[in-house]
Amino acid sequence: MHKLVLLFNQPEDPVDFDRRWSEEFVTVIERLPGVRRVAVGRITGVAAGEGAPYLMHEFLFDSSELLMQAMGSPQGQAAGHALMALAHGKVTICFAEHHEMSLPA
């Protein structure tokens, strides 16, 4: 699988960011074609590194080709505009090859 990862920096106004993220961004980006799974993580602490991450939003696709097709689709273009309106200069956009496994307890 492949994923699109959005890592948002700490916003100046978290309450306003959360409202806009939920109402203006999530409703658009979660319409991307080919998305198999969505995960959201609120950052609760940082052990090392620079910056102040606030939120991680991940979108999993079956392949990198499907991810790129989604990004170029009309829904992907709308999501890109919504993302820039929400967090221009305050978001890191990553593409990742995704592997996971279950380990014995």
C-alpha positions as CSV (number, residue, x, y, z in Angstrom):
1,M,0.0,0.0,0.0
2,H,1.0,3.6,-0.4
3,K,-0.1,6.6,1.6
4,L,-0.4,10.3,1.5
5,V,0.6,11.8,4.9
6,L,-0.2,15.3,5.9
7,L,1.6,16.6,9.0
8,F,0.2,19.8,10.2
9,N,2.3,22.2,12.4
10,Q,0.9,23.7,15.6
11,P,-1.7,26.3,14.6
12,E,-1.9,29.7,16.1
13,D,-5.6,29.1,17.0
14,P,-6.2,25.4,17.5
15,V,-10.0,25.8,18.0
16,D,-10.3,27.7,14.7
17,F,-8.0,25.2,12.9
18,D,-10.0,22.2,14.2
19,R,-13.2,23.8,13.0
20,R,-11.9,24.7,9.6
21,W,-10.1,21.3,9.2
22,S,-13.3,19.4,10.0
23,E,-15.8,21.6,8.1
24,E,-13.7,22.9,5.1
25,F,-11.0,20.3,4.5
26,V,-12.0,16.8,5.6
27,T,-15.3,17.0,3.7
28,V,-13.3,17.6,0.5
29,I,-10.2,15.4,0.9
30,E,-12.0,12.3,2.0
31,R,-13.7,12.2,-1.4
32,L,-10.5,11.3,-3.1
33,P,-11.0,8.4,-5.5
34,G,-9.3,5.1,-4.5
35,V,-8.8,5.9,-0.8
36,R,-9.0,2.6,1.1
37,R,-8.5,3.8,4.7
38,V,-8.1,7.1,6.5
39,A,-6.2,7.6,9.8
40,V,-6.0,10.7,12.0
41,G,-3.6,11.2,14.9
42,R,-3.4,14.1,17.3
43,I,0.2,14.6,18.3
44,T,0.5,14.4,22.1
45,G,4.3,14.9,22.4
46,V,7.6,15.0,20.5
47,A,10.6,13.0,21.7
48,A,13.1,14.5,19.3
49,G,13.2,16.8,16.2
50,E,12.3,20.3,15.4
51,G,9.0,21.9,15.0
52,A,5.7,21.5,16.8
53,P,3.6,19.0,14.9
54,Y,-0.1,19.1,15.8
55,L,-2.0,16.7,13.6
56,M,-1.3,13.8,11.3
57,H,-3.8,12.9,8.6
58,E,-3.1,9.7,6.5
59,F,-4.8,8.4,3.4
60,L,-4.0,4.8,2.3
61,F,-4.2,3.6,-1.4
62,D,-3.6,0.2,-3.0
63,S,-0.7,1.6,-5.1
64,S,1.3,4.7,-5.8
65,E,-0.3,4.9,-9.2
66,L,-3.8,5.2,-7.6
67,L,-2.5,7.8,-5.2
68,M,-1.1,9.9,-8.0
69,Q,-4.3,9.5,-10.0
70,A,-6.3,10.7,-7.0
71,M,-4.0,13.7,-6.6
72,G,-4.6,14.6,-10.2
73,S,-8.3,14.1,-10.2
74,P,-10.9,16.9,-9.9
75,Q,-11.4,15.9,-6.2
76,G,-7.6,15.9,-5.7
77,Q,-7.4,19.4,-7.2
78,A,-10.2,20.6,-4.9
79,A,-8.5,19.0,-1.9
80,G,-5.2,20.8,-2.8
81,H,-7.0,24.1,-2.9
82,A,-8.7,23.4,0.4
83,L,-5.4,22.4,2.0
84,M,-3.6,25.5,0.9
85,A,-6.5,27.7,2.2
86,L,-6.3,25.9,5.6
87,A,-2.6,25.5,6.1
88,H,-0.4,27.1,3.4
89,G,3.2,26.9,4.7
90,K,2.1,25.0,7.8
91,V,1.8,21.5,6.5
92,T,4.3,18.9,5.4
93,I,3.0,16.6,2.6
94,C,4.6,13.2,2.3
95,F,4.2,10.1,0.2
96,A,5.1,6.8,1.9
97,E,5.3,3.1,1.0
98,H,3.2,1.5,3.7
99,H,3.8,-1.9,5.3
100,E,2.3,-3.3,8.5
101,M,2.2,-6.6,10.4
102,S,0.7,-7.9,13.6
103,L,3.1,-9.1,16.2
104,P,2.3,-11.6,18.9
105,A,1.2,-10.2,22.2
